[in-house]
Amino acid sequence: MTLHTDWTLNETAERRDNYYAASQRKFIPFKAPMVFKKGSMQYLWDVEGRKYTDLLGMNVCISVGHSHPKVVAAAMEQAQELTHCTTMFYHPVPAHFAEELAATMPNPNGDIEWVVHFTNSGSEAVDLAMTMARSYTGNLDLLALRSAYHGPTAAAQSITGISGWRHPGMPGNVAFVAEPHQYRGIFGEKAGAQPYLDEIERTIHTATSGRVAGMFIESVQGYGGIVEMPKGYMTGAAERVRAAGGLLIADEVQAGFGRTGDHMWGFEADGVIPDIVVMAKGIGNGFPLGAVVARKEIAAPMAEKFMFHTYGANPTSCAAGRAVLQVLKEDNVQENARTVGAALLERLHALKEKYPAIGDVRGRGLMLAIEMVKDRKTKEPDPQTTAAVFEATRESGIILSKSGAYQSCLRMVPPMCLSLEDVDHVHDGLDRAFGSL
Ligand SMILES: Cc1ncc(COP(=O)(O)O)c(C=O)c1O
């Protein structure tokens, strides 16, 4: 059966605007509507046949490439055999995938037993990690970083520090800590980790009961505007949080799966081993899937009650996930993220030399951003220039992402098959866009 779909641009926009609820309708990035019809690896085509380089990676969901043939084939093969199998029964695909995911976790002495709980999405995984940490430690208070984004569910919003994402009705028991931003952090430029670690201690003593359940950290903040945790920060945070009875929870929803170039998991750059790791997005290369990977003993207390994610461990999504892990190896994806990311970073630095509107260039691997400021001395965020460049690069066939607490960053998180030729194209498109302002 073929469903009739009217692909006309204006009709699609009208239908969306008429029938989407306001809560979902607002979130459109470009001034004029855009309808994508096809994707292949790092490229997208709109309904009029125009080609774009996708530096947004459809919100970092596309890890190994749009409609990667091996991922699609694995998922389709599974969907045709048995599309869904509830987690109450045994199925080999999620079981294999759990084993394979656990094997990607650090285990230097071989004494950590990693276990997996599959969810539908990242925010479900975040919610679960919150509950797991609270159940295991018996403590309620959580720490999170200002300028962190952890998802749209009420619980995930409660640890999200960006006001634009926070709605009424969030649960409490969350204390926010200043983000160790090496460009615009409260302790000034390149202040390192130490003053921010002192802040964690002060926050535990002043804004919590003194006993905490855990702290959520993204090794590289995504929606926060690509904020890398400085060397020693995650390790130092783990020490302080554990001393107060809590756990280190790494949110690798954006930074995981080799995106930072040097490691499979972003936190590995600091040599720290978290107690719980949350992942989603790139795990399924566009198929809906999330997971919590935890030390076995930390998940154990949750056996007392039911925690059932209807589509958690869905075999179709898990087949896609298994194929993603395979493609990461076969296509040398992490190495590509490292080398192509380094080349792109260099070109972004060159643009900063040329255009004073660019206040900062940062990130690693294929997790990069430029931040626009009105004045390099005051660092006043410049969302207007950011929006203008964003719109202008569309004309050059480049899809970027506005992000950061002030919407003053252009984030680049493409499918990790981006090539060196694409880097030239992106550089030239940005150059033209800044030049046209
Ligand atoms: C770091 C981080 N954590 C959690 C989430 C929530 O994931 P999801 O949108 O799949 O619920 C996101 C989503 O963007 C994210 O970027």
The ligand as an SDF file (V2000), in Angstrom:
LIG
                    3D

 16 16  0  0  0  0  0  0  0  0999 V2000
   22.6560   16.1050   25.9420 C   0  0  0  0  0  0  0  0  0  0  0  0
   21.2430   15.6620   25.7390 C   0  0  0  0  0  0  0  0  0  0  0  0
   20.6730   14.8880   26.6690 N   0  0  0  0  0  0  0  0  0  0  0  0
   19.3970   14.4420   26.5280 C   0  0  0  0  0  0  0  0  0  0  0  0
   18.6490   14.7820   25.4200 C   0  0  0  0  0  0  0  0  0  0  0  0
   17.2380   14.2890   25.2920 C   0  0  0  0  0  0  0  0  0  0  0  0
   17.1710   13.3460   24.2710 O   0  0  0  0  0  0  0  0  0  0  0  0
   15.7830   13.1010   23.4900 P   0  0  0  0  0  0  0  0  0  0  0  0
   15.5270   14.3040   22.6710 O   0  0  0  0  0  0  0  0  0  0  0  0
   16.0720   11.8710   22.6650 O   0  0  0  0  0  0  0  0  0  0  0  0
   14.7380   12.8600   24.5040 O   0  0  0  0  0  0  0  0  0  0  0  0
   19.2180   15.5780   24.4310 C   0  0  0  0  0  0  0  0  0  0  0  0
   18.4240   15.9580   23.2440 C   0  0  0  0  0  0  0  0  0  0  0  0
   18.7560   16.7880   22.4920 O   0  0  0  0  0  0  0  0  0  0  0  0
   20.5480   16.0330   24.5900 C   0  0  0  0  0  0  0  0  0  0  0  0
   21.1240   16.8190   23.6840 O   0  0  0  0  0  0  0  0  0  0  0  0
  1  2  1  0
  2  3  1  0
  2 15  2  0
  3  4  2  0
  4  5  1  0
  5  6  1  0
  5 12  2  0
  6  7  1  0
  7  8  1  0
  8  9  2  0
  8 10  1  0
  8 11  1  0
 12 13  1  0
 12 15  1  0
 13 14  2  0
 15 16  1  0
M  END
$$$$
